[in-house]
Amino acid sequence: NDYEGTNSFTLDINVSDAAGNTTSTIVTLNVTDVDESAPVVPADQVFNYAENQTLGDVVATVAASDDIGVTDYQIVGGTGDGFFAIDANGQITLTDAAANDYEGTNSFTPDINVSDAVGNVTPTTVTLNVTDVDEATPVVPAGQVYSYAENQTIGAVVATVAAGDDIGVTDFQIVGGSGIGNFAIDSNGQITL
């Protein structure tokens, strides 16, 4: 009576009537597998998504498996309850703009129940981190003037352009002016001969 053991049986059966007539037959009985275990959910699932997503965007997919099949995911509490939805495939979507700004609350831990067809449930908690997006252009103070002594060697640093950004300045380029071709600028803003 256990699918994992012997799971098919044959019975030789005689069928008789009142007149004594008898017929023989063979009946086969197969034991089918029943989902006896809850879904398996890897622990400590952490997902990162960039801020400023469109509501309804998928921001994570929870991993889970089951010997027969996972049939349902539900957010049942935790931080972020009400900010996200989860579908039957484990895809978490953004439902509230409040969970979409790095400068606000930027980490959530929804509690999720993962179910199979017979009602076995595995609870889990995942972490959803909102990552920062560069939302501002670099800030360059106006009117920067630098002086350097004549007769510097080629490659000498003669100035460093001041600039800032909410994430970080990544590049400087000389794109015009009377000194183009006489100077170079590196990714740190250092101007050299």
Residue frames as a rotation matrix with the C-alpha (Angstrom) as fourth column:
ASN 1
0.564 0.826 0.000 0.00
0.826 -0.564 0.000 0.00
0.000 0.000 -1.000 0.00
ASP 2
0.408 -0.510 -0.757 2.99
0.033 -0.820 0.571 2.27
-0.912 -0.258 -0.318 -0.58
TYR 3
0.991 0.012 -0.136 3.93
-0.132 -0.157 -0.979 3.57
-0.033 0.987 -0.154 -4.02
GLU 4
0.297 -0.955 -0.005 7.59
-0.944 -0.293 -0.152 3.70
0.143 0.049 -0.988 -3.02
GLY 5
-0.350 -0.345 0.871 7.45
-0.478 0.865 0.150 -0.06
-0.805 -0.364 -0.468 -2.29
THR 6
-0.821 0.214 0.529 5.64
0.519 0.665 0.537 -2.66
-0.237 0.716 -0.657 -4.40
ASN 7
-0.593 0.564 -0.575 3.20
-0.358 -0.824 -0.439 -0.59
-0.722 -0.055 0.690 -6.40
SER 8
-0.172 0.598 -0.783 1.50
-0.942 0.134 0.308 -3.06
0.289 0.791 0.540 -8.76
PHE 9
-0.617 0.079 0.783 -0.43
-0.397 0.828 -0.397 -6.22
-0.680 -0.556 -0.479 -7.89
THR 10
-0.500 0.530 -0.685 -2.28
-0.651 0.293 0.701 -8.86
0.572 0.796 0.199 -9.93
LEU 11
-0.434 0.470 0.769 -5.18
-0.604 0.481 -0.635 -10.95
-0.669 -0.740 0.075 -8.65
ASP 12
-0.892 0.270 -0.362 -6.50
-0.102 0.661 0.744 -14.17
0.440 0.700 -0.562 -10.24
ILE 13
-0.583 0.769 0.261 -10.27
-0.623 -0.217 -0.752 -14.06
-0.521 -0.601 0.606 -9.74
ASN 14
-0.885 0.461 0.064 -12.94
0.421 0.734 0.533 -16.67
0.199 0.499 -0.843 -10.40
VAL 15
-0.651 0.759 -0.005 -16.47
-0.731 -0.629 -0.263 -15.37
-0.203 -0.168 0.965 -10.97
SER 16
-0.936 0.351 0.012 -19.37
0.349 0.926 0.143 -17.85
0.039 0.138 -0.990 -10.51
ASP 17
-0.487 0.855 0.179 -23.13
-0.737 -0.512 0.441 -17.73
0.469 0.083 0.879 -10.98
ALA 18
-0.005 0.606 0.795 -26.02
-0.901 0.341 -0.266 -19.70
-0.433 -0.718 0.544 -9.38
ALA 19
0.884 0.364 -0.295 -25.86
-0.465 0.754 -0.463 -22.43
0.054 0.546 0.836 -12.05
GLY 20
0.632 -0.700 0.332 -22.22
0.226 0.576 0.786 -23.13
-0.741 -0.422 0.522 -11.23
ASN 21
0.716 -0.406 0.568 -20.75
0.575 -0.118 -0.809 -21.48
0.396 0.906 0.149 -14.32
THR 22
0.540 -0.637 -0.551 -17.30
0.386 -0.394 0.834 -20.06
-0.748 -0.663 0.033 -13.63
THR 23
0.770 -0.415 0.485 -15.14
0.339 -0.380 -0.861 -17.57
0.541 0.827 -0.152 -15.49
SER 24
0.304 -0.764 -0.569 -11.57
0.843 -0.062 0.534 -16.65
-0.444 -0.642 0.625 -14.57
THR 25
0.773 -0.140 0.619 -9.96
0.278 -0.802 -0.529 -13.24
0.570 0.581 -0.581 -14.99
ILE 26
-0.170 -0.850 -0.498 -6.86
0.982 -0.108 -0.152 -11.38
0.075 -0.515 0.854 -13.91
VAL 27
0.878 0.413 0.242 -7.24
0.368 -0.906 0.210 -7.96
0.306 -0.095 -0.947 -12.32
THR 28
-0.240 -0.970 0.028 -4.29
0.802 -0.214 -0.558 -5.56
0.548 -0.112 0.829 -11.96
LEU 29
0.862 0.426 -0.274 -4.19
0.504 -0.665 0.552 -3.06
0.053 -0.614 -0.788 -9.10
ASN 30
-0.109 -0.902 0.418 -1.72
0.683 -0.373 -0.627 -0.16
0.722 0.217 0.657 -9.34
VAL 31
0.383 0.106 -0.918 -0.86
0.828 -0.479 0.290 2.02
-0.409 -0.871 -0.271 -6.35
THR 32
0.469 -0.194 0.862 -0.49
0.531 -0.718 -0.451 5.66
0.706 0.668 -0.233 -7.46
ASP 33
-0.554 -0.776 -0.303 1.92
0.758 -0.320 -0.568 8.11
0.344 -0.544 0.765 -5.92
VAL 34
0.706 0.707 -0.031 0.52
0.629 -0.607 0.485 10.64
0.324 -0.362 -0.874 -3.48
ASP 35
0.023 -0.670 0.742 2.27
-0.019 -0.743 -0.670 13.89
1.000 0.001 -0.030 -2.66
GLU 36
0.592 0.173 -0.787 3.50
0.677 0.422 0.603 13.15
0.437 -0.890 0.133 0.85
SER 37
-0.205 -0.761 -0.616 6.00
0.933 -0.341 0.111 15.94
-0.295 -0.552 0.780 1.32
ALA 38
0.671 0.392 -0.630 5.82
0.312 -0.919 -0.241 19.70
-0.673 -0.035 -0.739 1.45
PRO 39
0.874 -0.365 0.320 7.53
0.200 -0.331 -0.922 21.83
0.443 0.870 -0.216 -1.21
VAL 40
0.215 -0.895 -0.390 11.27
0.919 0.049 0.392 22.38
-0.332 -0.443 0.833 -0.83
VAL 41
0.927 0.081 0.366 12.26
0.199 -0.934 -0.296 26.04
0.318 0.347 -0.882 -0.74
PRO 42
-0.038 -0.996 -0.076 15.94
0.755 0.021 -0.656 27.06
0.655 -0.082 0.751 -0.70
ALA 43
0.485 0.171 -0.858 16.71
0.818 -0.437 0.375 29.15
-0.311 -0.883 -0.352 2.38
ASP 44
0.010 -0.553 -0.833 17.92
0.346 -0.780 0.522 32.75
-0.938 -0.293 0.183 2.42
GLN 45
-0.017 0.037 0.999 16.72
0.998 -0.065 0.019 33.83
0.066 0.997 -0.035 -1.03
VAL 46
-0.033 -0.110 -0.993 17.79
0.319 -0.943 0.094 37.43
-0.947 -0.314 0.066 -1.61
PHE 47
0.158 0.177 0.971 16.75
0.987 -0.064 -0.149 39.50
0.036 0.982 -0.185 -4.62
ASN 48
-0.453 -0.327 -0.829 17.89
0.330 -0.926 0.184 42.97
-0.828 -0.191 0.528 -5.70
TYR 49
0.153 0.475 0.866 15.98
0.988 -0.104 -0.118 45.24
0.034 0.874 -0.485 -8.05
ALA 50
-0.829 -0.505 0.243 16.66
0.524 -0.851 0.019 48.76
0.197 0.143 0.970 -9.28
GLU 51
-0.404 0.677 -0.615 14.43
0.351 -0.507 -0.788 51.54
-0.845 -0.534 -0.033 -7.97
ASN 52
-0.360 0.384 -0.850 11.92
-0.646 -0.760 -0.070 53.33
-0.673 0.524 0.522 -10.23
GLN 53
-0.944 0.133 0.303 10.38
0.281 0.806 0.521 50.16
-0.175 0.577 -0.798 -11.70
THR 54
-0.549 0.835 -0.040 6.96
-0.611 -0.368 0.701 50.29
0.571 0.410 0.712 -13.34
LEU 55
-0.277 0.535 0.798 4.15
-0.772 0.370 -0.516 49.00
-0.572 -0.759 0.311 -11.13
GLY 56
0.811 0.582 0.054 3.47
-0.472 0.707 -0.526 45.40
-0.345 0.401 0.849 -12.18
ASP 57
0.240 -0.808 -0.538 7.09
-0.751 0.197 -0.630 44.68
0.615 0.556 -0.560 -13.11
VAL 58
0.877 -0.089 -0.471 8.52
0.283 0.889 0.359 41.35
0.387 -0.449 0.806 -11.93
VAL 59
0.493 -0.711 0.502 11.21
-0.783 -0.614 -0.101 42.10
0.379 -0.343 -0.859 -9.34
ALA 60
-0.550 -0.660 0.512 11.98
-0.799 0.594 -0.092 38.51
-0.243 -0.460 -0.854 -8.22
THR 61
0.324 0.614 -0.720 11.07
-0.628 0.708 0.321 34.86
0.707 0.348 0.615 -8.76
VAL 62
0.128 -0.206 0.970 11.01
-0.928 0.321 0.190 32.62
-0.350 -0.924 -0.150 -5.68
ALA 63
-0.412 -0.362 -0.836 12.59
-0.640 0.768 -0.017 29.20
0.648 0.528 -0.548 -6.24
ALA 64
-0.141 0.371 0.918 10.74
-0.804 0.498 -0.325 26.13
-0.578 -0.784 0.228 -4.95
SER 65
-0.550 -0.001 -0.835 10.26
-0.611 0.682 0.402 22.50
0.569 0.731 -0.375 -5.96
ASP 66
0.028 0.614 0.788 7.97
-0.859 0.418 -0.296 19.62
-0.512 -0.669 0.539 -5.02
ASP 67
-0.743 -0.361 0.564 7.94
-0.118 0.900 0.421 15.88
-0.659 0.246 -0.711 -5.81
ILE 68
-0.074 0.772 0.631 4.60
0.875 0.354 -0.330 16.33
-0.479 0.527 -0.702 -7.60
GLY 69
-0.315 -0.105 0.943 4.51
0.720 -0.674 0.166 20.08
0.618 0.732 0.288 -8.25
VAL 70
-0.785 0.065 -0.617 4.24
0.393 -0.717 -0.576 23.51
-0.479 -0.694 0.537 -6.62
THR 71
-0.248 0.796 0.552 0.78
0.924 0.023 0.382 24.95
0.292 0.604 -0.741 -7.24
ASP 72
0.700 0.583 0.411 0.58
0.425 -0.804 0.417 28.18
0.574 -0.117 -0.811 -5.24
TYR 73
-0.600 -0.765 -0.234 2.55
0.717 -0.386 -0.580 30.96
0.353 -0.516 0.780 -3.61
GLN 74
0.574 0.779 0.255 1.00
0.539 -0.593 0.599 33.49
0.617 -0.206 -0.759 -1.20
ILE 75
-0.626 -0.634 0.454 2.42
0.046 -0.611 -0.791 36.50
0.778 -0.474 0.411 0.60
VAL 76
0.252 0.753 -0.607 1.10
0.632 0.347 0.693 36.09
0.733 -0.559 -0.388 4.15
GLY 77
0.933 0.060 -0.356 2.90
0.323 -0.578 0.749 38.83
-0.161 -0.814 -0.559 6.05
GLY 78
0.007 -0.999 -0.051 6.29
0.957 -0.008 0.288 40.31
-0.288 -0.051 0.956 6.80
THR 79
-0.136 -0.111 -0.984 7.58
-0.008 -0.994 0.113 43.69
-0.991 0.024 0.134 5.76
GLY 80
-0.883 -0.161 -0.441 6.40
-0.406 -0.211 0.889 44.70
-0.236 0.964 0.121 2.35
ASP 81
-0.569 0.776 0.271 3.02
0.758 0.623 -0.192 42.97
-0.318 0.096 -0.943 2.70
GLY 82
0.493 0.804 -0.332 0.76
0.513 -0.577 -0.635 45.06
-0.703 0.142 -0.697 0.46
PHE 83
0.190 -0.515 -0.836 3.64
-0.594 -0.738 0.320 46.38
-0.781 0.436 -0.447 -1.64
PHE 84
-0.741 -0.522 -0.422 4.08
-0.663 0.471 0.582 43.19
-0.105 0.711 -0.695 -3.67
ALA 85
0.570 0.812 0.126 2.01
-0.757 0.578 -0.304 40.42
-0.320 0.077 0.944 -5.24
ILE 86
-0.640 -0.739 0.209 3.10
-0.591 0.648 0.480 36.87
-0.490 0.184 -0.852 -6.07
ASP 87
0.208 0.733 -0.648 1.66
-0.967 0.254 -0.024 34.58
0.147 0.632 0.761 -8.75
ALA 88
0.881 0.268 0.391 1.40
-0.348 0.926 0.148 30.77
-0.322 -0.266 0.909 -9.03
ASN 89
0.719 -0.693 -0.054 4.87
0.363 0.441 -0.821 30.67
0.593 0.571 0.568 -10.66
GLY 90
0.363 -0.570 -0.737 6.55
0.893 -0.014 0.451 32.45
-0.267 -0.822 0.504 -7.75
GLN 91
-0.383 -0.491 0.783 7.01
0.719 -0.691 -0.082 35.73
0.581 0.531 0.617 -9.62
ILE 92
-0.024 0.286 -0.958 6.91
0.831 -0.527 -0.178 38.72
-0.556 -0.800 -0.225 -7.29
THR 93
-0.135 0.064 0.989 5.57
0.763 -0.630 0.145 41.92
0.632 0.774 0.036 -8.82
LEU 94
-0.933 -0.235 -0.274 5.63
0.350 -0.770 -0.533 45.47
-0.086 -0.593 0.800 -7.55
THR 95
-0.110 0.977 0.183 2.16
0.895 0.017 0.447 46.77
0.433 0.213 -0.876 -6.58
ASP 96
0.849 0.379 -0.369 2.92
0.515 -0.750 0.415 49.94
-0.119 -0.542 -0.832 -4.60
ALA 97
0.553 -0.636 0.538 5.27
0.147 -0.561 -0.814 52.80
0.820 0.530 -0.217 -5.47
ALA 98
0.759 -0.254 0.600 6.31
-0.646 -0.405 0.646 53.04
0.079 -0.878 -0.472 -1.80
ALA 99
0.609 -0.552 0.569 8.48
0.102 0.766 0.634 49.94
-0.787 -0.328 0.523 -2.34
ASN 100
0.648 -0.237 0.724 10.14
0.761 0.168 -0.626 51.49
0.027 0.957 0.290 -5.37
ASP 101
0.738 -0.383 0.555 12.44
-0.209 -0.913 -0.351 54.20
0.641 0.143 -0.754 -4.01
TYR 102
0.087 -0.816 -0.572 15.93
0.646 0.483 -0.591 53.54
0.758 -0.318 0.569 -2.70
GLU 103
-0.679 -0.393 0.620 15.86
-0.089 -0.794 -0.601 56.81
0.729 -0.463 0.504 -0.77
GLY 104
0.251 0.788 0.562 12.82
-0.865 -0.077 0.495 55.54
0.434 -0.611 0.662 1.20
THR 105
0.352 -0.096 0.931 12.49
-0.531 0.798 0.283 52.08
-0.770 -0.595 0.230 2.73
ASN 106
0.211 -0.374 -0.903 14.82
-0.967 0.054 -0.248 49.97
0.142 0.926 -0.350 0.59
SER 107
-0.843 -0.387 -0.374 14.68
-0.354 0.922 -0.156 46.46
0.405 0.001 -0.914 2.01
PHE 108
0.128 0.958 0.257 11.63
-0.984 0.090 0.153 44.24
0.123 -0.272 0.954 2.52
THR 109
-0.922 -0.386 0.015 11.16
-0.383 0.908 -0.172 40.70
0.053 -0.165 -0.985 3.91
PRO 110
0.033 0.995 -0.093 7.78
-0.963 0.056 0.263 39.29
0.267 0.082 0.960 2.87
ASP 111
-0.570 -0.047 0.820 6.66
-0.421 0.874 -0.242 36.02
-0.706 -0.483 -0.518 4.45
ILE 112
-0.198 0.427 -0.882 5.51
-0.952 0.131 0.277 33.56
0.234 0.895 0.381 1.78
ASN 113
0.033 0.263 0.964 3.65
-0.395 0.890 -0.229 30.23
-0.918 -0.373 0.133 1.91
VAL 114
-0.509 -0.237 -0.827 4.54
-0.854 0.262 0.450 27.78
0.110 0.935 -0.336 -0.87
SER 115
0.051 0.682 0.729 1.89
-0.620 0.594 -0.512 25.07
-0.783 -0.426 0.454 -1.45
ASP 116
-0.966 -0.220 -0.138 1.41
-0.247 0.611 0.752 21.90
-0.081 0.760 -0.645 -3.47
ALA 117
-0.522 0.807 -0.277 -1.76
-0.406 0.051 0.913 20.33
0.751 0.588 0.301 -4.87
VAL 118
-0.026 0.541 -0.841 -2.65
0.556 0.707 0.438 18.36
0.831 -0.456 -0.319 -1.73
GLY 119
0.800 0.449 0.399 -2.21
0.017 -0.681 0.732 21.31
0.600 -0.579 -0.552 0.61
ASN 120
0.363 -0.768 -0.528 1.29
0.925 0.225 0.307 20.73
-0.117 -0.600 0.791 1.95
VAL 121
0.913 -0.002 0.408 2.74
0.068 -0.985 -0.156 24.14
0.402 0.170 -0.900 2.82
THR 122
0.043 -0.924 -0.380 6.29
0.996 0.069 -0.056 25.37
0.078 -0.376 0.923 3.34
PRO 123
0.950 0.231 -0.209 6.67
0.260 -0.957 0.125 28.86
-0.171 -0.173 -0.970 4.83
THR 124
-0.045 -0.984 0.174 9.64
0.998 -0.053 -0.042 30.99
0.050 0.172 0.984 3.83
THR 125
0.731 0.134 -0.669 10.84
0.209 -0.977 0.033 34.57
-0.650 -0.164 -0.742 4.04
VAL 126
0.225 -0.660 0.716 12.69
0.958 0.014 -0.288 36.21
0.180 0.751 0.636 1.17
THR 127
-0.007 -0.308 -0.951 14.59
0.442 -0.854 0.274 39.49
-0.897 -0.419 0.143 1.10
LEU 128
0.456 0.181 0.872 13.87
0.868 -0.306 -0.390 42.13
0.196 0.935 -0.297 -1.55
ASN 129
-0.113 -0.592 -0.798 16.43
0.600 -0.681 0.420 44.93
-0.792 -0.431 0.432 -1.75
VAL 130
0.914 0.339 0.223 15.84
0.393 -0.605 -0.692 48.12
-0.100 0.720 -0.686 -3.74
THR 131
-0.086 -0.996 0.004 19.09
0.925 -0.078 0.372 49.30
-0.370 0.036 0.928 -5.34
ASP 132
0.184 0.074 -0.980 19.96
0.092 -0.994 -0.058 52.91
-0.979 -0.079 -0.190 -6.05
VAL 133
0.308 -0.056 0.950 19.77
0.951 0.040 -0.306 54.34
-0.021 0.998 0.066 -9.56
ASP 134
-0.716 -0.608 -0.344 21.69
0.564 -0.794 0.228 57.44
-0.411 -0.031 0.911 -10.61
GLU 135
0.227 0.953 0.198 18.86
0.953 -0.177 -0.244 59.94
-0.198 0.244 -0.949 -10.88
ALA 136
0.809 0.032 -0.587 20.80
0.073 -0.996 0.047 63.19
-0.584 -0.080 -0.808 -11.12
THR 137
0.737 -0.614 0.283 23.31
0.293 -0.088 -0.952 64.66
0.609 0.785 0.115 -13.54
PRO 138
-0.064 -0.842 -0.536 26.80
0.983 0.039 -0.179 65.38
0.171 -0.538 0.825 -12.21
VAL 139
0.943 0.278 -0.184 27.23
0.319 -0.913 0.255 68.72
-0.097 -0.299 -0.949 -10.42
VAL 140
-0.049 -0.961 0.271 30.15
0.964 -0.116 -0.238 70.81
0.260 0.249 0.933 -11.62
PRO 141
0.279 0.117 -0.953 30.81
0.578 -0.813 0.069 74.10
-0.767 -0.570 -0.294 -9.82
ALA 142
0.804 0.096 0.587 30.78
0.562 -0.448 -0.696 76.95
0.196 0.889 -0.414 -12.34
GLY 143
0.853 -0.415 0.316 33.72
-0.353 -0.905 -0.236 79.25
0.384 0.090 -0.919 -12.98
GLN 144
0.765 -0.641 0.064 36.57
0.377 0.526 0.762 76.91
-0.523 -0.559 0.644 -12.06
VAL 145
0.799 -0.600 0.034 39.88
-0.370 -0.535 -0.760 78.67
0.474 0.594 -0.649 -12.82
TYR 146
0.787 -0.617 0.000 43.28
0.436 0.557 0.707 77.04
-0.436 -0.556 0.707 -12.29
SER 147
0.717 -0.671 -0.190 46.81
-0.676 -0.603 -0.425 78.41
0.170 0.433 -0.885 -12.75
TYR 148
0.815 -0.559 0.156 50.02
0.460 0.786 0.413 76.47
-0.353 -0.265 0.897 -13.21
ALA 149
0.282 -0.820 -0.498 53.66
-0.342 -0.571 0.747 77.45
-0.896 -0.040 -0.442 -13.55
GLU 150
0.739 -0.063 -0.671 55.14
-0.670 0.041 -0.741 77.40
0.074 0.997 -0.012 -17.03
ASN 151
-0.158 -0.890 -0.429 57.71
-0.862 0.336 -0.380 74.85
0.482 0.309 -0.820 -18.20
GLN 152
0.237 0.321 0.917 55.88
-0.715 0.697 -0.059 71.84
-0.658 -0.642 0.394 -16.76
THR 153
-0.845 -0.532 0.058 56.83
-0.382 0.676 0.631 68.40
-0.375 0.511 -0.774 -18.17
ILE 154
-0.319 0.725 -0.611 54.51
-0.708 0.247 0.662 66.53
0.630 0.643 0.435 -20.52
GLY 155
-0.136 0.389 -0.911 52.12
0.356 0.877 0.321 64.45
0.924 -0.281 -0.258 -18.40
ALA 156
-0.959 -0.228 -0.171 52.28
0.243 -0.345 -0.906 66.80
0.148 -0.910 0.387 -15.42
VAL 157
0.021 0.978 -0.208 48.97
0.982 0.019 0.189 67.33
0.188 -0.209 -0.960 -13.61
VAL 158
-0.840 -0.328 0.431 48.11
0.317 -0.943 -0.100 71.01
0.440 0.053 0.897 -13.87
ALA 159
-0.548 0.722 0.423 44.56
-0.827 -0.545 -0.140 70.99
0.129 -0.427 0.895 -12.45
THR 160
-0.907 0.415 -0.069 41.79
0.421 0.900 -0.114 68.76
0.015 -0.132 -0.991 -11.16
VAL 161
-0.548 0.789 0.278 38.22
-0.354 -0.519 0.778 69.56
0.758 0.328 0.564 -12.18
ALA 162
-0.891 0.335 0.307 35.84
-0.251 0.202 -0.947 69.52
-0.379 -0.920 -0.095 -9.21
ALA 163
-0.343 0.832 -0.435 32.64
-0.670 0.107 0.734 67.53
0.658 0.544 0.521 -9.81
GLY 164
-0.823 0.138 0.551 30.18
-0.394 0.561 -0.728 65.43
-0.410 -0.816 -0.407 -7.82
ASP 165
-0.365 0.740 -0.565 27.31
-0.548 0.319 0.773 63.03
0.752 0.592 0.289 -8.40
ASP 166
0.323 0.579 0.749 24.83
-0.946 0.175 0.272 61.17
0.026 -0.796 0.604 -6.15
ILE 167
0.993 -0.043 0.114 26.33
0.041 0.999 0.020 57.83
-0.114 -0.015 0.993 -7.26
GLY 168
0.190 -0.980 -0.062 29.73
0.276 -0.007 0.961 58.88
-0.942 -0.200 0.269 -8.53
VAL 169
0.562 -0.133 -0.816 31.40
-0.735 -0.532 -0.420 60.62
-0.379 0.836 -0.397 -11.47
THR 170
0.582 -0.281 0.763 32.72
0.262 0.953 0.151 58.02
-0.770 0.113 0.629 -13.91
ASP 171
0.039 -0.550 0.834 34.21
0.994 0.104 0.022 60.02
-0.099 0.829 0.551 -16.77
PHE 172
0.344 -0.029 -0.938 35.55
-0.028 -0.999 0.021 63.38
-0.938 0.019 -0.345 -17.86
GLN 173
0.129 -0.313 0.941 36.18
0.962 0.270 -0.042 64.39
-0.241 0.911 0.336 -21.50
ILE 174
-0.453 -0.257 -0.854 37.64
-0.029 -0.953 0.302 67.46
-0.891 0.161 0.424 -23.16
VAL 175
0.068 0.615 0.786 35.17
0.841 0.389 -0.377 68.24
-0.537 0.686 -0.490 -25.96
GLY 176
0.551 0.107 0.828 36.19
0.663 -0.658 -0.357 71.73
0.506 0.746 -0.433 -27.08
GLY 177
0.879 -0.202 -0.432 37.81
0.153 -0.738 0.658 75.04
-0.451 -0.644 -0.617 -26.20
SER 178
0.764 -0.606 -0.221 41.05
-0.597 -0.534 -0.599 76.76
0.245 0.590 -0.770 -27.20
GLY 179
-0.074 -0.862 0.502 43.21
-0.948 0.217 0.232 74.23
-0.309 -0.459 -0.833 -25.32
ILE 180
0.803 0.405 0.437 41.88
-0.280 0.904 -0.324 71.11
-0.526 0.138 0.839 -27.04
GLY 181
0.835 -0.540 -0.108 44.79
0.178 0.451 -0.874 69.01
0.521 0.711 0.473 -28.25
ASN 182
-0.044 -0.881 0.471 47.17
-0.438 -0.407 -0.801 70.54
0.898 -0.242 -0.368 -25.69
PHE 183
-0.490 -0.023 0.871 45.68
-0.868 0.100 -0.486 68.87
-0.076 -0.995 -0.069 -22.60
ALA 184
-0.436 0.421 -0.795 44.28
0.021 0.888 0.458 65.49
0.900 0.183 -0.396 -21.55
ILE 185
-0.194 0.433 0.880 41.85
-0.965 -0.247 -0.091 64.67
0.178 -0.867 0.465 -18.75
ASP 186
-0.886 -0.165 -0.435 41.54
-0.117 0.984 -0.135 61.35
0.450 -0.068 -0.891 -16.92
SER 187
-0.113 0.922 -0.371 38.57
0.380 0.385 0.841 59.64
0.918 -0.046 -0.394 -15.25
ASN 188
-0.044 0.047 -0.998 39.37
0.996 -0.079 -0.047 61.42
-0.082 -0.996 -0.044 -11.97
GLY 189
0.885 0.459 0.081 39.21
0.466 -0.872 -0.150 64.89
0.002 0.171 -0.985 -13.56
GLN 190
0.244 -0.874 -0.421 42.96
0.266 -0.357 0.895 65.46
-0.932 -0.331 0.145 -13.53
ILE 191
0.999 0.014 -0.049 44.08
-0.040 -0.395 -0.918 67.68
-0.032 0.919 -0.394 -16.41
THR 192
0.257 -0.959 0.119 47.57
0.422 0.222 0.879 66.94
-0.870 -0.176 0.461 -17.73
LEU 193
0.115 -0.354 -0.928 49.79
-0.739 -0.655 0.158 68.53
-0.664 0.668 -0.337 -20.38
